[in-house]
């Protein structure tokens, strides 16, 4: 519905939102029709569209037309007029910039910002804000329309912290929120929705990626600011995701499905996966391990010998892509999908784009010329200007290109004549040759992984190559790690989204609804393409410690951005405990989040509980993906301080058992002659009386210590004792499961059974005294770690 309020004042009504614009081209209402509530923040400027000319924003002063289907905004400064096509799609409104007079002089156009009173949930990436009742959103309807605000001239979408209190002086730690992007942004009194489109019709020298001066070439293929287009919508909070799905379908945005269901609503979008290097010699073992774990995705963490042309490792894939296709087909017969990890548009120095003849489309920071002729042996090269060459941040390869030769240099001289000092000629397999005075020299852009990067044309070719890899082999999963490499074009999030969209557009139609993809950094338009984001690295500590708070913060991000949940990567080695694994699996069930488990065939083979580990993953993930857990159960499972154990109870049913645990430390002691070498601890068992269960490990402060524990005794409540004969040495484990006691090595492999002289002592409900006795010896401050575990009453999960 459209109503004329005056000669140039209009209101547009969808099924749920009333949207009004006054005679000057400013919003006057964002009205929730269902709940009869106004959400436009009063006292804030709210232009439908503003222009930036020569770095200065200018606002409209007059609107003409009744939006059937056009309106015109007039800007007094420079006498500019913008013609906007308006369409009411009943569920949402669209606004498209058809033309602007003198548009060649305009830097960019900005939709909004549109201020709202909502601050409860801010979906900074997806472009939605909502409270418990109602939400309002913005959607960019083409690639060149960027979600957010032009904070950076290179169009990098900033990450930032905001304090919800609006008052930094009075802020509390829990008020601090970290955001990735600003299509929707929290403000002191509410929030804003915003998008923009840049005019890229001329070359620019701007700051890019830690370079103060960077030459960004003109880009004219997209028609500039003409055609920038957005959708605005408002709906109940419970139907926000459905509303975006409708916009995707009606506006021809990417709308990938998984097995016929939209990816953003599919349980399969959170599928966990096994990260394992595989190849000709172990593909069968890898598939078998994946099946035993009940997982359906097998993911190679580093299959490529080169990035650029994406040549696979020769020893694992002797026939290159044909070998991978064979492995994909073999896995497919077992209902296993195969994926690969790559660094997007990073280009390794051994790739044909670099050697022996460098591609002309390698990304460049900028240019100069050489001031004198040089032969192939000269190592000091004088250039006319140092501007693009003496920027040493994010300059890991220190490489220039002249003709077909790549040259590395140590530094640029501090004064004229500007000289590249200590050059290495013919670097990366290129050929050292003579060059003439006045020849062009370009500083190559690189990245800290010791790789080169691509300009826009080359990155588009690489995206097509990646799509061809999927088309030819049938791959079904990818993580676009390193998408920041697209920043080398100087077009920031625009280039990043173009790379992924090019890949997506070149997939065979039957693959578009089957390939799961995620990435290292998100984006507004990219939201429509990616299946999920999956952040969290496992390399810094164990399951419970490696980036734990970061992973939990990510769940908040996923929730407010209407995205499937993931917990990131976890690394399983030969020392990983079943208890740590169940800690992870409980969190996955609680957040309904998948994860990547990085391990190896040898790890599983050598782990003393390898088969049990795989079976445990299968039960938890089967229960999670079947929707077995109630919301109340999930709430408890999200608490990282709590432990759980899951047991199969029948077909599609499980027993969820709460676990209490406490860790005690018994250290080396110096005592008086005859004094007992013992320490007592108090443990409060919240559950019923039960046989003692524990895990004991002897460990020094530094690796490879010589710790030992002689005459070990474990006494419970001053009456029942367990004697451990012999000597317990460094990294050995004593494990009691309530029925027996075993001595294991650090890989959970059985060394021997420990004989018992009586029954396993009982841990009673309430307070218990645990006394450890024996002589602890060794350098590096050896410590006995004892973890006591008790089990509560289980509750049924599933049918």
Secondary structure, DSSP 8 states (H G I E B T S, - for coil): -EEEEETTEEEEE-SSEEEEE-TTSBEEEEEETTTTEE-B-TTS--BSEEEEETTEEE---EEES--SSEEEEEETGGGEEEEEEEEE-SS-EEEEEEEETTGGGEEEEEEEEEEES--SEEETTTTEEE-SSEEEEEEE-STTSEES---STT----EEEEETTS-GGG--GGGEEEEE--SEEE-SSSEEEEEEEE---S-EEEEETTEEEEEE----TT-TTTT-EEEEEEEEGGGHHHHHHHHHHHTT----EETTEEGGG-GGGG--EEE----TTTHHHHHHHHHHTT--EEEES--BS-SSS--B-TTT-TTTHHHHHHHHHHHHTTT-EEEEEE-TT-B-TTSTTTSSS--TTB-EEEEEEBSS-B-TT---EEBS--TTTS--TT-SS-EEEETTEEEE-SEE-SSSS-EEES-BTTGGG-----B-TT-EEEEE-EETTTEE-B-HHHHHHHHHHHHHHHHHH---EEEETTGGGGGGGS-HHHHHHHHHHHHHHTS-HHHHTT-EEEESS--TGGGGT-S-------SSS-TTTTTHHHHHHHHHHHHHTT--EEEEEEE--TT--HHHHHHHHHHHHHHTEEEEEE--HHHHHH-TTHHHHHHHHHHHHHHHHTT-S-HHHHHHHT-TT-EEEEEEEETTEEEEEEEEEEEEEEE-----TT---EEEEEEEE-S--EE--EEEEEE-SSTT---EEEEEEEEETTTEEEEEEEEEETT-EEEE-SS-EEEE-TTS-EEEE---SS---EE-SEEEEEEEEEEEE-SS--EEEEEEEEE---EEEE-
